[in-house]
């Protein structure tokens, strides 16, 4: 088989595996590697060529989904005053945490470690710098410190088992306090 065809096939198999694990987690909340191979329509050796174990599959899924989620959340900042944008971020974080609870509950990694793997750096920093330059944050507030604090608060909110409404309210209040 020509090299290009093999690479295209490998890309297609990897995508099928990640799509299948997402479906299995939504439907069952868990999966075995045998179930995953069947659901993806690949053989177990093909599955293991792509992913050495369950954790590697979950890391790859998080790596696929995480940056898309963060980008979507940061888009909510566009056109909103900073306070409202932070409230929206709080609501989105709590919603995403609930939506992906099955992956988070799997416990294959600590959430802080997973967040660093999936979303390197502090993507909200740029937004905060722009808002500070526009006068929405005091000049004395360090965007880098706030960005790291936002990440920590969001992870804490995702891990919080209290009612989503309470967590959303507490997170929004805490985020607003960071920028005043």
Residue pairs with C-beta under 8 A, 6 or more apart in sequence:
1 9
10 50
13 40
13 42
13 46
13 50
14 50
14 60
16 40
16 41
16 42
17 36
17 40
17 42
17 47
17 50
17 51
17 57
18 57
18 60
18 61
18 64
19 40
20 36
20 39
20 40
20 41
21 31
21 36
21 39
21 40
21 57
21 58
21 61
22 61
22 65
23 39
24 30
24 31
24 35
24 36
24 39
25 31
25 61
25 102
25 103
25 106
26 102
29 102
29 105
30 102
30 106
31 39
31 54
33 44
33 47
33 48
33 53
33 54
33 57
34 44
36 47
36 57
37 43
37 44
37 46
37 47
40 47
51 57
51 60
54 108
55 108
55 109
58 103
58 106
58 108
58 109
59 108
59 109
59 114
59 117
61 103
62 103
62 114
62 117
62 118
63 117
63 118
65 100
65 118
66 115
66 118
66 119
67 118
67 119
69 96
70 119
70 123
71 123
72 92
73 89
73 92
73 93
73 96
74 123
74 124
74 127
76 85
76 88
76 89
76 92
77 85
77 88
77 89
77 127
80 88
81 136
82 131
82 136
82 137
82 179
83 176
86 172
86 175
86 176
86 179
87 172
87 175
87 176
89 150
89 154
89 175
90 157
90 168
90 169
90 171
90 172
90 175
91 168
91 172
93 154
93 157
93 158
93 171
94 157
94 158
94 164
94 167
94 168
94 171
95 164
96 158
97 104
97 157
97 158
97 159
98 164
104 111
104 158
104 159
109 117
111 155
111 158
111 159
112 155
115 151
115 155
122 144
122 147
122 148
122 150
122 151
124 147
124 150
124 151
125 143
125 144
125 147
128 137
128 143
128 146
128 147
128 179
129 143
131 137
131 179
132 138
132 139
132 141
132 143
136 179
137 143
137 146
137 179
138 179
138 180
141 178
141 179
146 178
146 179
149 178
150 175
150 178
153 171
153 174
153 175
153 178
154 171
157 167
157 168
157 170
157 171
160 167
160 170
